[in-house]
Amino acid sequence: MEDAMILNKSSVERGMFHGQIYQTETIDLSEQSRKSDRGRSSFRRTVTDKSTHSHIDADGLPYVGQMICPGDAYCSIYNEVTNMTRNMVKKGTEPVYVDYVAVDVKNKKNLQKVNIRFRHPRNPVIGDKFSSRHGQKGVCSQLWPDVDMPFSGTTGMRPDLVINPHAFPSRMTIAMLIESIAAKVGSLNGEFIDATPFASSVADPNGDSTCESELLVDQIGSRLKKHGFNYHGVEVLYSGFYGTELPCAIFIGPVYYQRLRHMVSDKFQARYFIISLLFAYIHQVLCPVNQGLSILNVFQVRSTGTVDQVTRQPIKGRKKGGGIRFGEMERDSMLAHGAAYLLHDRLHTCSDYHVADVCSLCGSILTTTFIQPQQRLVREISGLPPPRAAKKVMCQSCQTNEGMETVAMPYVFRYLAAELAAMNIKMTLHLGHGAGA
Amino acid sequence: MDGASYQRFPKIRIREMKDDYVKFELRDTDASMANALRRVMLVEVPTIAIDLVEIEVNSSVLNDEFIAHRLGLIPLTSERAMNMRFSRDCDACDGDGQCEFCSVEFHLRAKCMTDQTLDVTSKDLISSDHTVIPVDFSDSAGFDSSEQRGIIIVKLRRGQELRLRAIARKGIGKDHAKWSPAATVTFMYEPEIHINEDLMESLTLDEKRGFVESSPTKVFDIDPNTHQVVVVDREAYTYDDEVLKKAEAMGKPGLVEIYAKEDNFIFTVESTGVIKASQLVLNAIEILKQKLDAVRLSEDTVEADDQFGELGAHMRGG
């Protein structure tokens, strides 16, 4: 993908870009009891339920250094009035460690307020974002084994990180190239290189330059050459797979890289979507259902979960467990691939699939009403299970149930009819049999 | 073709050998073999490294995982590793890594009692096996050995304490970089440089000088007496094509011709110190042989024998 990068797996294993995120939770019992007004509570673990004792210490607080998986209890609160113990359960998707527990001792009598600091281990995984200092950010797409990385024949060095050269022409971040080549000279000489703009970084302070060219790159290049490296900072590399020389020389050098805060483990949503999509596709091929009307303003897509009240389409937003929008352009690409069943599944079956009753006489979908079956009570008294009677539906405007048909359609279509009706526009459907009717 | 054998007998000539460094020539084989050797040296030669850490007390500034990671990266002397078992296929202990055949136990107890910062180093790790100890770099680094106290794990201030038990196991670099015995393994093709003397004589001395200086590494030089361009160190050539470009820029293409000898390699091996570099090469060859044996004995190869006929027999060393 665009701006992907490859990290050296061994470098990562040796500690490159390792990190942790701290997250502090404050539990204030006095605040909680004031709100609910249900009496005094304190930190204490239960004696009856020993299952939580591996997580919670005798004081009702977690052990420092303890690993807590999602769904585990990490602190328990005892309510003195109801005589109940309530466990605080860790939410999230990844295990965390208890880093520190701080107690507020202002209240001398009993403990009311604690701070629990959690530590999320965040070592680099595929999908994490990294950047140089020139805005050349990218996403790690592979953790590549060290032996498979290309290596330099003279020094034996393998790269820590590989980026795509296409990141440069349009963005024109020349500074990154200069950083790389200057850092190479700097590390060969064991000295810093001044990066002040509009000033020569390698020339003598007296002003007399050792090189005839005033260009910084030329000055660096000639110094690189003195150390037996290529003038332009490129090196001949050998394939890690075959051990043969790569057909072109590679620009290689040290660049300062940093980790960015966008990490995949915070963006769990997308993966779930792909799995559900494939599953739905298989499902769809095996049991194709009747084709209905297809309306194209489908919004978010997801198999199960909360839906919007009005449109019955899945809601958006990761916090609420919503889906991911399958938009117009995605629709177009599906069409281009000829994946009509998949498209139908995404936009209809997995979204707001709805079977509506339509009156074929007047063509309305809004005037249909259910007729309450009358015999139901009698059956229930006699103790027999109620038979699954066919739904009786009739058209309110035609006052008959003769022309009732069921049509599969997106629920928003019904909503559209209702909205149009509110504007005094009547929408009628003409039903026919067979394809192309 | 009847009875023709494609088998070659590679030769090794050692040029330079130190404890943690070896340079040798590998002759009469091809890139696949050279690269296989490199790859085995990097990730398949077993070593011993700390794999399991049980932390009893840790009041230092670094958290438990951090210390465990640092412990894992400490090089341990691994001469024993080739004869040890992987803990996953150890019969004596059901693979839980608690027996002498597959694991080594370490203890570390450190507490700072003074106002001065206490460095907890690899020297503080007490091993249960005197053959597996943290690598001592003090003599090779050239520092005063009284000052050099091993690899720093963590620093403690007054009152801080670190107490832990660690289990070291045999492993290979493929599983985790901490088990890699090689710091650097690299090889290059031996270059063959031919100077076209007639064309070279047509150059002036200044042109010759320019030509010699066009190479970033010192491959060519000018003989002070005869003013002839001579090859002083052909192995310094890095295949950068600089001299060829220079020759072309001077309008004299074909001034020098440089070929890579396809079947001669110059290896440079640097060990991390866990085993001697020479031993690393020997172990790598041993493992490569074992891997080839596995191929030879597998059923697939027997089947393939029918398919390839003569070539199949050759593959099995016939």
Interface residues (C-beta under 8 A of the other chain):
Chain A: K9 S10 S11 E13 R14 G15 H18 Q20 G65 Y97 D99 R119 P121 P145 D146 V147 F151 S152 G153 T154 T155 G156 M157 L224 K225 K226 H227 G228 F229 N230 Y231 E235 V236 Y238 G240 F241 Y242 G243 T244 E245 A249
Chain B: A31 S32 A34 N35 R38 R39 L42 V43 I55 N58 N63 D64 E65 H69 L73 G173 K174 H176 A177 K178 S180 T184 V185 T186 F187 M188 Y189 P216 T217 K218 A236 T238 Y239 D240 E242 A260 T268 E270
